[in-house]
Amino acid sequence: MGTPENKELLLQHELAVMEGILESKEQYRKIVKAGIAKWVKDFQDGRIEIKTVDDLKKLIEIDIELQKDEI
């Protein structure tokens, strides 16, 4: 068995890793949300046709995946 000090260090490391992951996911969501907003604007401005919605679908799917752990 590890010493209490080792267990504490391991716990601190795991928390730091989780914080890093959560921060990364937050940044990725900002990028995805900006991509969705750009797609919608381009669609509203007539630069995207309805038949090309696959990009929006992919962005939404990525956003949903990033949110799964938050539930």
Phi and psi restraints in degrees (range 20) as a CNS / XPLOR table:
assign (resid 1 and name C) (resid 2 and name N)
       (resid 2 and name CA) (resid 2 and name C) 1.0 -77.3 20.0 2
assign (resid 2 and name N) (resid 2 and name CA)
       (resid 2 and name C) (resid 3 and name N) 1.0 158.9 20.0 2
assign (resid 2 and name C) (resid 3 and name N)
       (resid 3 and name CA) (resid 3 and name C) 1.0 -73.6 20.0 2
assign (resid 3 and name N) (resid 3 and name CA)
       (resid 3 and name C) (resid 4 and name N) 1.0 159.8 20.0 2
assign (resid 3 and name C) (resid 4 and name N)
       (resid 4 and name CA) (resid 4 and name C) 1.0 -56.9 20.0 2
assign (resid 4 and name N) (resid 4 and name CA)
       (resid 4 and name C) (resid 5 and name N) 1.0 -34.1 20.0 2
assign (resid 4 and name C) (resid 5 and name N)
       (resid 5 and name CA) (resid 5 and name C) 1.0 -66.0 20.0 2
assign (resid 5 and name N) (resid 5 and name CA)
       (resid 5 and name C) (resid 6 and name N) 1.0 -41.6 20.0 2
assign (resid 5 and name C) (resid 6 and name N)
       (resid 6 and name CA) (resid 6 and name C) 1.0 -65.6 20.0 2
assign (resid 6 and name N) (resid 6 and name CA)
       (resid 6 and name C) (resid 7 and name N) 1.0 -40.1 20.0 2
assign (resid 6 and name C) (resid 7 and name N)
       (resid 7 and name CA) (resid 7 and name C) 1.0 -64.6 20.0 2
assign (resid 7 and name N) (resid 7 and name CA)
       (resid 7 and name C) (resid 8 and name N) 1.0 -38.9 20.0 2
assign (resid 7 and name C) (resid 8 and name N)
       (resid 8 and name CA) (resid 8 and name C) 1.0 -65.4 20.0 2
assign (resid 8 and name N) (resid 8 and name CA)
       (resid 8 and name C) (resid 9 and name N) 1.0 -42.9 20.0 2
assign (resid 8 and name C) (resid 9 and name N)
       (resid 9 and name CA) (resid 9 and name C) 1.0 -63.1 20.0 2
assign (resid 9 and name N) (resid 9 and name CA)
       (resid 9 and name C) (resid 10 and name N) 1.0 -42.0 20.0 2
assign (resid 9 and name C) (resid 10 and name N)
       (resid 10 and name CA) (resid 10 and name C) 1.0 -62.9 20.0 2
assign (resid 10 and name N) (resid 10 and name CA)
       (resid 10 and name C) (resid 11 and name N) 1.0 -43.8 20.0 2
assign (resid 10 and name C) (resid 11 and name N)
       (resid 11 and name CA) (resid 11 and name C) 1.0 -62.6 20.0 2
assign (resid 11 and name N) (resid 11 and name CA)
       (resid 11 and name C) (resid 12 and name N) 1.0 -42.8 20.0 2
assign (resid 11 and name C) (resid 12 and name N)
       (resid 12 and name CA) (resid 12 and name C) 1.0 -62.8 20.0 2
assign (resid 12 and name N) (resid 12 and name CA)
       (resid 12 and name C) (resid 13 and name N) 1.0 -39.9 20.0 2
assign (resid 12 and name C) (resid 13 and name N)
       (resid 13 and name CA) (resid 13 and name C) 1.0 -64.6 20.0 2
assign (resid 13 and name N) (resid 13 and name CA)
       (resid 13 and name C) (resid 14 and name N) 1.0 -45.7 20.0 2
assign (resid 13 and name C) (resid 14 and name N)
       (resid 14 and name CA) (resid 14 and name C) 1.0 -61.3 20.0 2
assign (resid 14 and name N) (resid 14 and name CA)
       (resid 14 and name C) (resid 15 and name N) 1.0 -39.8 20.0 2
assign (resid 14 and name C) (resid 15 and name N)
       (resid 15 and name CA) (resid 15 and name C) 1.0 -65.0 20.0 2
assign (resid 15 and name N) (resid 15 and name CA)
       (resid 15 and name C) (resid 16 and name N) 1.0 -40.5 20.0 2
assign (resid 15 and name C) (resid 16 and name N)
       (resid 16 and name CA) (resid 16 and name C) 1.0 -64.4 20.0 2
assign (resid 16 and name N) (resid 16 and name CA)
       (resid 16 and name C) (resid 17 and name N) 1.0 -40.4 20.0 2
assign (resid 16 and name C) (resid 17 and name N)
       (resid 17 and name CA) (resid 17 and name C) 1.0 -63.8 20.0 2
assign (resid 17 and name N) (resid 17 and name CA)
       (resid 17 and name C) (resid 18 and name N) 1.0 -45.7 20.0 2
assign (resid 17 and name C) (resid 18 and name N)
       (resid 18 and name CA) (resid 18 and name C) 1.0 -62.8 20.0 2
assign (resid 18 and name N) (resid 18 and name CA)
       (resid 18 and name C) (resid 19 and name N) 1.0 -40.6 20.0 2
assign (resid 18 and name C) (resid 19 and name N)
       (resid 19 and name CA) (resid 19 and name C) 1.0 -61.3 20.0 2
assign (resid 19 and name N) (resid 19 and name CA)
       (resid 19 and name C) (resid 20 and name N) 1.0 -41.2 20.0 2
assign (resid 19 and name C) (resid 20 and name N)
       (resid 20 and name CA) (resid 20 and name C) 1.0 -62.9 20.0 2
assign (resid 20 and name N) (resid 20 and name CA)
       (resid 20 and name C) (resid 21 and name N) 1.0 -42.1 20.0 2
assign (resid 20 and name C) (resid 21 and name N)
       (resid 21 and name CA) (resid 21 and name C) 1.0 -64.1 20.0 2
assign (resid 21 and name N) (resid 21 and name CA)
       (resid 21 and name C) (resid 22 and name N) 1.0 -45.2 20.0 2
assign (resid 21 and name C) (resid 22 and name N)
       (resid 22 and name CA) (resid 22 and name C) 1.0 -63.5 20.0 2
assign (resid 22 and name N) (resid 22 and name CA)
       (resid 22 and name C) (resid 23 and name N) 1.0 -39.5 20.0 2
assign (resid 22 and name C) (resid 23 and name N)
       (resid 23 and name CA) (resid 23 and name C) 1.0 -64.6 20.0 2
assign (resid 23 and name N) (resid 23 and name CA)
       (resid 23 and name C) (resid 24 and name N) 1.0 -41.6 20.0 2
assign (resid 23 and name C) (resid 24 and name N)
       (resid 24 and name CA) (resid 24 and name C) 1.0 -62.7 20.0 2
assign (resid 24 and name N) (resid 24 and name CA)
       (resid 24 and name C) (resid 25 and name N) 1.0 -45.2 20.0 2
assign (resid 24 and name C) (resid 25 and name N)
       (resid 25 and name CA) (resid 25 and name C) 1.0 -61.4 20.0 2
assign (resid 25 and name N) (resid 25 and name CA)
       (resid 25 and name C) (resid 26 and name N) 1.0 -37.9 20.0 2
assign (resid 25 and name C) (resid 26 and name N)
       (resid 26 and name CA) (resid 26 and name C) 1.0 -63.0 20.0 2
assign (resid 26 and name N) (resid 26 and name CA)
       (resid 26 and name C) (resid 27 and name N) 1.0 -42.4 20.0 2
assign (resid 26 and name C) (resid 27 and name N)
       (resid 27 and name CA) (resid 27 and name C) 1.0 -66.4 20.0 2
assign (resid 27 and name N) (resid 27 and name CA)
       (resid 27 and name C) (resid 28 and name N) 1.0 -42.3 20.0 2
assign (resid 27 and name C) (resid 28 and name N)
       (resid 28 and name CA) (resid 28 and name C) 1.0 -61.5 20.0 2
assign (resid 28 and name N) (resid 28 and name CA)
       (resid 28 and name C) (resid 29 and name N) 1.0 -40.4 20.0 2
assign (resid 28 and name C) (resid 29 and name N)
       (resid 29 and name CA) (resid 29 and name C) 1.0 -63.0 20.0 2
assign (resid 29 and name N) (resid 29 and name CA)
       (resid 29 and name C) (resid 30 and name N) 1.0 -38.4 20.0 2
assign (resid 29 and name C) (resid 30 and name N)
       (resid 30 and name CA) (resid 30 and name C) 1.0 -61.6 20.0 2
assign (resid 30 and name N) (resid 30 and name CA)
       (resid 30 and name C) (resid 31 and name N) 1.0 -41.9 20.0 2
assign (resid 30 and name C) (resid 31 and name N)
       (resid 31 and name CA) (resid 31 and name C) 1.0 -64.4 20.0 2
assign (resid 31 and name N) (resid 31 and name CA)
       (resid 31 and name C) (resid 32 and name N) 1.0 -45.9 20.0 2
assign (resid 31 and name C) (resid 32 and name N)
       (resid 32 and name CA) (resid 32 and name C) 1.0 -63.2 20.0 2
assign (resid 32 and name N) (resid 32 and name CA)
       (resid 32 and name C) (resid 33 and name N) 1.0 -44.3 20.0 2
assign (resid 32 and name C) (resid 33 and name N)
       (resid 33 and name CA) (resid 33 and name C) 1.0 -63.0 20.0 2
assign (resid 33 and name N) (resid 33 and name CA)
       (resid 33 and name C) (resid 34 and name N) 1.0 -38.0 20.0 2
assign (resid 33 and name C) (resid 34 and name N)
       (resid 34 and name CA) (resid 34 and name C) 1.0 -65.5 20.0 2
assign (resid 34 and name N) (resid 34 and name CA)
       (resid 34 and name C) (resid 35 and name N) 1.0 -38.7 20.0 2
assign (resid 34 and name C) (resid 35 and name N)
       (resid 35 and name CA) (resid 35 and name C) 1.0 -63.6 20.0 2
assign (resid 35 and name N) (resid 35 and name CA)
       (resid 35 and name C) (resid 36 and name N) 1.0 -41.3 20.0 2
assign (resid 35 and name C) (resid 36 and name N)
       (resid 36 and name CA) (resid 36 and name C) 1.0 -64.5 20.0 2
assign (resid 36 and name N) (resid 36 and name CA)
       (resid 36 and name C) (resid 37 and name N) 1.0 -44.5 20.0 2
assign (resid 36 and name C) (resid 37 and name N)
       (resid 37 and name CA) (resid 37 and name C) 1.0 -61.3 20.0 2
assign (resid 37 and name N) (resid 37 and name CA)
       (resid 37 and name C) (resid 38 and name N) 1.0 -41.8 20.0 2
assign (resid 37 and name C) (resid 38 and name N)
       (resid 38 and name CA) (resid 38 and name C) 1.0 -64.2 20.0 2
assign (resid 38 and name N) (resid 38 and name CA)
       (resid 38 and name C) (resid 39 and name N) 1.0 -42.8 20.0 2
assign (resid 38 and name C) (resid 39 and name N)
       (resid 39 and name CA) (resid 39 and name C) 1.0 -60.6 20.0 2
assign (resid 39 and name N) (resid 39 and name CA)
       (resid 39 and name C) (resid 40 and name N) 1.0 -46.7 20.0 2
assign (resid 39 and name C) (resid 40 and name N)
       (resid 40 and name CA) (resid 40 and name C) 1.0 -61.6 20.0 2
assign (resid 40 and name N) (resid 40 and name CA)
       (resid 40 and name C) (resid 41 and name N) 1.0 -43.1 20.0 2
assign (resid 40 and name C) (resid 41 and name N)
       (resid 41 and name CA) (resid 41 and name C) 1.0 -63.0 20.0 2
assign (resid 41 and name N) (resid 41 and name CA)
       (resid 41 and name C) (resid 42 and name N) 1.0 -45.2 20.0 2
assign (resid 41 and name C) (resid 42 and name N)
       (resid 42 and name CA) (resid 42 and name C) 1.0 -61.3 20.0 2
assign (resid 42 and name N) (resid 42 and name CA)
       (resid 42 and name C) (resid 43 and name N) 1.0 -38.6 20.0 2
assign (resid 42 and name C) (resid 43 and name N)
       (resid 43 and name CA) (resid 43 and name C) 1.0 -64.8 20.0 2
assign (resid 43 and name N) (resid 43 and name CA)
       (resid 43 and name C) (resid 44 and name N) 1.0 -45.4 20.0 2
assign (resid 43 and name C) (resid 44 and name N)
       (resid 44 and name CA) (resid 44 and name C) 1.0 -63.8 20.0 2
assign (resid 44 and name N) (resid 44 and name CA)
       (resid 44 and name C) (resid 45 and name N) 1.0 -32.6 20.0 2
assign (resid 44 and name C) (resid 45 and name N)
       (resid 45 and name CA) (resid 45 and name C) 1.0 -83.0 20.0 2
assign (resid 45 and name N) (resid 45 and name CA)
       (resid 45 and name C) (resid 46 and name N) 1.0 0.9 20.0 2
assign (resid 45 and name C) (resid 46 and name N)
       (resid 46 and name CA) (resid 46 and name C) 1.0 82.1 20.0 2
assign (resid 46 and name N) (resid 46 and name CA)
       (resid 46 and name C) (resid 47 and name N) 1.0 12.2 20.0 2
assign (resid 46 and name C) (resid 47 and name N)
       (resid 47 and name CA) (resid 47 and name C) 1.0 -86.2 20.0 2
assign (resid 47 and name N) (resid 47 and name CA)
       (resid 47 and name C) (resid 48 and name N) 1.0 -9.7 20.0 2
assign (resid 47 and name C) (resid 48 and name N)
       (resid 48 and name CA) (resid 48 and name C) 1.0 -127.3 20.0 2
assign (resid 48 and name N) (resid 48 and name CA)
       (resid 48 and name C) (resid 49 and name N) 1.0 134.1 20.0 2
assign (resid 48 and name C) (resid 49 and name N)
       (resid 49 and name CA) (resid 49 and name C) 1.0 -93.5 20.0 2
assign (resid 49 and name N) (resid 49 and name CA)
       (resid 49 and name C) (resid 50 and name N) 1.0 156.0 20.0 2
assign (resid 49 and name C) (resid 50 and name N)
       (resid 50 and name CA) (resid 50 and name C) 1.0 -55.7 20.0 2
assign (resid 50 and name N) (resid 50 and name CA)
       (resid 50 and name C) (resid 51 and name N) 1.0 -30.2 20.0 2
assign (resid 50 and name C) (resid 51 and name N)
       (resid 51 and name CA) (resid 51 and name C) 1.0 -73.5 20.0 2
assign (resid 51 and name N) (resid 51 and name CA)
       (resid 51 and name C) (resid 52 and name N) 1.0 -5.1 20.0 2
assign (resid 51 and name C) (resid 52 and name N)
       (resid 52 and name CA) (resid 52 and name C) 1.0 -108.8 20.0 2
assign (resid 52 and name N) (resid 52 and name CA)
       (resid 52 and name C) (resid 53 and name N) 1.0 31.9 20.0 2
assign (resid 52 and name C) (resid 53 and name N)
       (resid 53 and name CA) (resid 53 and name C) 1.0 -74.9 20.0 2
assign (resid 53 and name N) (resid 53 and name CA)
       (resid 53 and name C) (resid 54 and name N) 1.0 -2.5 20.0 2
assign (resid 53 and name C) (resid 54 and name N)
       (resid 54 and name CA) (resid 54 and name C) 1.0 -59.3 20.0 2
assign (resid 54 and name N) (resid 54 and name CA)
       (resid 54 and name C) (resid 55 and name N) 1.0 -37.7 20.0 2
assign (resid 54 and name C) (resid 55 and name N)
       (resid 55 and name CA) (resid 55 and name C) 1.0 -62.4 20.0 2
assign (resid 55 and name N) (resid 55 and name CA)
       (resid 55 and name C) (resid 56 and name N) 1.0 -44.1 20.0 2
assign (resid 55 and name C) (resid 56 and name N)
       (resid 56 and name CA) (resid 56 and name C) 1.0 -62.9 20.0 2
assign (resid 56 and name N) (resid 56 and name CA)
       (resid 56 and name C) (resid 57 and name N) 1.0 -42.5 20.0 2
assign (resid 56 and name C) (resid 57 and name N)
       (resid 57 and name CA) (resid 57 and name C) 1.0 -58.5 20.0 2
assign (resid 57 and name N) (resid 57 and name CA)
       (resid 57 and name C) (resid 58 and name N) 1.0 -43.8 20.0 2
assign (resid 57 and name C) (resid 58 and name N)
       (resid 58 and name CA) (resid 58 and name C) 1.0 -64.1 20.0 2
assign (resid 58 and name N) (resid 58 and name CA)
       (resid 58 and name C) (resid 59 and name N) 1.0 -42.5 20.0 2
assign (resid 58 and name C) (resid 59 and name N)
       (resid 59 and name CA) (resid 59 and name C) 1.0 -62.0 20.0 2
assign (resid 59 and name N) (resid 59 and name CA)
       (resid 59 and name C) (resid 60 and name N) 1.0 -42.7 20.0 2
assign (resid 59 and name C) (resid 60 and name N)
       (resid 60 and name CA) (resid 60 and name C) 1.0 -65.1 20.0 2
assign (resid 60 and name N) (resid 60 and name CA)
       (resid 60 and name C) (resid 61 and name N) 1.0 -41.5 20.0 2
assign (resid 60 and name C) (resid 61 and name N)
       (resid 61 and name CA) (resid 61 and name C) 1.0 -62.3 20.0 2
assign (resid 61 and name N) (resid 61 and name CA)
       (resid 61 and name C) (resid 62 and name N) 1.0 -40.8 20.0 2
assign (resid 61 and name C) (resid 62 and name N)
       (resid 62 and name CA) (resid 62 and name C) 1.0 -63.5 20.0 2
assign (resid 62 and name N) (resid 62 and name CA)
       (resid 62 and name C) (resid 63 and name N) 1.0 -43.6 20.0 2
assign (resid 62 and name C) (resid 63 and name N)
       (resid 63 and name CA) (resid 63 and name C) 1.0 -60.6 20.0 2
assign (resid 63 and name N) (resid 63 and name CA)
       (resid 63 and name C) (resid 64 and name N) 1.0 -42.5 20.0 2
assign (resid 63 and name C) (resid 64 and name N)
       (resid 64 and name CA) (resid 64 and name C) 1.0 -64.6 20.0 2
assign (resid 64 and name N) (resid 64 and name CA)
       (resid 64 and name C) (resid 65 and name N) 1.0 -43.1 20.0 2
assign (resid 64 and name C) (resid 65 and name N)
       (resid 65 and name CA) (resid 65 and name C) 1.0 -59.5 20.0 2
assign (resid 65 and name N) (resid 65 and name CA)
       (resid 65 and name C) (resid 66 and name N) 1.0 -42.4 20.0 2
assign (resid 65 and name C) (resid 66 and name N)
       (resid 66 and name CA) (resid 66 and name C) 1.0 -67.1 20.0 2
assign (resid 66 and name N) (resid 66 and name CA)
       (resid 66 and name C) (resid 67 and name N) 1.0 -25.7 20.0 2
assign (resid 66 and name C) (resid 67 and name N)
       (resid 67 and name CA) (resid 67 and name C) 1.0 -87.5 20.0 2
assign (resid 67 and name N) (resid 67 and name CA)
       (resid 67 and name C) (resid 68 and name N) 1.0 -15.5 20.0 2
assign (resid 67 and name C) (resid 68 and name N)
       (resid 68 and name CA) (resid 68 and name C) 1.0 -53.2 20.0 2
assign (resid 68 and name N) (resid 68 and name CA)
       (resid 68 and name C) (resid 69 and name N) 1.0 -44.3 20.0 2
assign (resid 68 and name C) (resid 69 and name N)
       (resid 69 and name CA) (resid 69 and name C) 1.0 -71.4 20.0 2
assign (resid 69 and name N) (resid 69 and name CA)
       (resid 69 and name C) (resid 70 and name N) 1.0 -14.6 20.0 2
assign (resid 69 and name C) (resid 70 and name N)
       (resid 70 and name CA) (resid 70 and name C) 1.0 -81.5 20.0 2
assign (resid 70 and name N) (resid 70 and name CA)
       (resid 70 and name C) (resid 71 and name N) 1.0 -13.5 20.0 2
